Amino acid sequence: MHHLIRDFLDKQVVDRDGEPLGRVDALVLELREGRPPRVAELQLGLVPLARRLGRRAEALAETLHRRWGVRPSARHRIPWERVLDFDVHRIRVDESAEDSPATAWERWLRRHLIERIPGSGREDAS
Amino acid sequence: MKKALQLALGIVTSVGGFFDIGNLVTGVQAGAAFGFQLLWALALGTLLVIFLIEMSGRWAAVTGKTVPESVREAFGFRVWCVPFAILVILHLMTLAAEIGGISFALEMLTGVSYRIWALPAGVMLWLFLWRTTFDAVEYSMAILGMLTLVFVVAARDYRPEPAALLAGLLPSLPQQDPTQYWLLAVSIVGALISPYMLYFYSSGAIEAGWNRSYIWVNRGVSVVGMTFGAVISAGALVVSAMVFGPRHITVDSMGQAALMLTEVFPFWGYALFAAAIGIACTGAALEVSLSLAYMTAQTFGWKWGGSLEPREEARFATVYTGAILAAALLMTAGLDPLKVTLLSMTFNAAALPAVAVPFLLLMNNRRLLRGDANGRFSNAAVVLVIVVSFVLAVVSIPLLVMGN
C-alpha cells in the first residue's frame, strides 16, 4: 500500500534505460466503488504543473503552449500500465527518451540551437 | 586514501571558490568606513555558511539526491516554486555582479570601459562551460583562486593589533552612520551565504559519487574550507581598514578599491588586485551559472551534469547560455558593478528564510536521514542566524533603495 502523493507526485520519471524524462507533474486517480483508488495515469508537462498553482497559471501555460509549444500535446499522459517499476528515487516507464513527447523540448533545442553552435558534442567531427 | 584526496581537494576548492565580488566589495567598504568593527558580521556569516554547506553536503551524501529535487519531492511543486523563483532572480543578479567584477578587472588592466568588456567576459565564461568538464572548472579555479591569498599576505604586512581584531569580533553599536553600518553588516552576511554555493556544492557531491561514508569528508571540507575562505575575506577587510580608514576615504567606486594593495606591493599592487578580482569573479561566475542550470534541471527532472557534451543536455546548456547572455547584457547596459553587488548581497540575506526554511525542514526528515538528521544544535544555530539576517535585511532594503 503506497502513500500516493508522497511516493509518486513530483518524483523523477525515467525511460526504460534510466534516462530522465521529467517529473510527475500530476497524477490521475481512478475511484473505484468499494475498492481503494488506483493511479490511472501520470502526467508530465507545463500545463498540468501550472494547474497546481491555480486556474490562472494553468490558463497562462495553455496560452504559452498554443503559441510556442513544441510538444504534440500540452500534457503527456503515461498510463499506469506502462510503469515498469519504481523505487524511492525514480519511476521507470516503458518509453524511450529518444522519442518520448516528454523530451520534445530537449530535441527541439538540440536541433535548433545547441547543434548550430560549434563544439556542442561528439557528432561535430562526422 | 581516496577520501584524504577528496578532503584536500574539497578544502582547496572551497577556499578558491569562496571569495568573490560580494566578499570583496562588502569587506572593503566595511573596512574603509568602520575599521575592524564589522568583523563580527563576517564571523556570523561564516558560521552560518559552514552549517548550511555541511547540511547540503550531508543531504547529498546520505540520500544521493540534490536539494532542489528533494524539496520538490518532499513538499510538492507549489511549495518549491516560490524559493525557486527567488533563487533564479538571485542567481541572475549575482551572475551580473560577478561579470561586472571580471569586466572591471579587465578595465583596470586595459583602460577600456567595463561596459565594453562585459560581453567578451561572458563569452569567455560560456566557452569554459561549453568546452570543459566540471572537474576542469573546479581544479583550475582551485589553483588560480590561491591568488586571492594576496589579501591575507597584505593584511599580515600591516601587523594589525590582535586586540583590535578580537574587539571587532564582538558586535558593537556604531558611533556614526548607523544606516550604512547595518546595511554593510547585512550585505557581508549576504555575500558569505550566496545560495549558489549550496547548490553547486551539493551537485558536486553527487557528481563525485559521495555516499554516507563521506560524511566526515564533508564535515572537514565545510569547516576548514569555509574558515580559510573567510580568512581571505577578513584579509580584504583588514587591508581596507588599514589603507583607507586612517585617510578617511570612503570607497564608493571600484576604482578606489583597486588602490588598496599598492602600499604593500608598490609596483605590482594594482595588477595583482586586478588579477585576483578577475580570477575570483571568474570562478564564482562559473559556479553561479552551473548552479542555476543544476537547480533548474533538478527541479524539472531533466538530464544534468557538468561533464556531458552540450548536445546531450540541450536544456541544461540552454539555461547557462541564456543566463550568461542576460547577465552580460545587463552589465553592458551600464549597471554600476558596485551597486549591483551590494543590492544582490542584501537580497541574498532577505531571501534567506524562503530558501533555508524548506531546506531546514528537509534536514529534519528522519525517514530519509535517520541518524544523520540535524541535531538540535545545528537547527538552533541556523534558525538564529536566519532570523538575525532576515531582520537586518528587511530593515536595510528600504534604506538601500532610499540611499540611492
Boltz contact constraints between the chains, C-beta under 6 A:
constraints:
  - contact:
      token1: [A, 10]
      token2: [B, 72]
      max_distance: 6.0
  - contact:
      token1: [A, 10]
      token2: [B, 73]
      max_distance: 6.0
  - contact:
      token1: [A, 10]
      token2: [B, 76]
      max_distance: 6.0
  - contact:
      token1: [A, 12]
      token2: [B, 301]
      max_distance: 6.0
  - contact:
      token1: [A, 20]
      token2: [B, 301]
      max_distance: 6.0
  - contact:
      token1: [A, 20]
      token2: [B, 303]
      max_distance: 6.0
  - contact:
      token1: [A, 22]
      token2: [B, 301]
      max_distance: 6.0
  - contact:
      token1: [A, 23]
      token2: [B, 301]
      max_distance: 6.0
  - contact:
      token1: [A, 52]
      token2: [B, 77]
      max_distance: 6.0
  - contact:
      token1: [A, 52]
      token2: [B, 78]
      max_distance: 6.0
  - contact:
      token1: [A, 106]
      token2: [B, 314]
      max_distance: 6.0
  - contact:
      token1: [A, 106]
      token2: [B, 315]
      max_distance: 6.0
  - contact:
      token1: [A, 109]
      token2: [B, 314]
      max_distance: 6.0
  - contact:
      token1: [A, 109]
      token2: [B, 315]
      max_distance: 6.0
  - contact:
      token1: [A, 109]
      token2: [B, 318]
      max_distance: 6.0
  - contact:
      token1: [A, 110]
      token2: [B, 311]
      max_distance: 6.0
  - contact:
      token1: [A, 110]
      token2: [B, 314]
      max_distance: 6.0
  - contact:
      token1: [A, 114]
      token2: [B, 310]
      max_distance: 6.0
  - contact:
      token1: [A, 114]
      token2: [B, 311]
      max_distance: 6.0
  - contact:
      token1: [A, 114]
      token2: [B, 314]
      max_distance: 6.0
  - contact:
      token1: [A, 114]
      token2: [B, 317]
      max_distance: 6.0
  - contact:
      token1: [A, 115]
      token2: [B, 311]
      max_distance: 6.0
  - contact:
      token1: [A, 119]
      token2: [B, 130]
      max_distance: 6.0
  - contact:
      token1: [A, 119]
      token2: [B, 131]
      max_distance: 6.0
  - contact:
      token1: [A, 120]
      token2: [B, 310]
      max_distance: 6.0
  - contact:
      token1: [A, 120]
      token2: [B, 311]
      max_distance: 6.0
  - contact:
      token1: [A, 121]
      token2: [B, 309]
      max_distance: 6.0
  - contact:
      token1: [A, 121]
      token2: [B, 310]
      max_distance: 6.0
  - contact:
      token1: [A, 121]
      token2: [B, 311]
      max_distance: 6.0
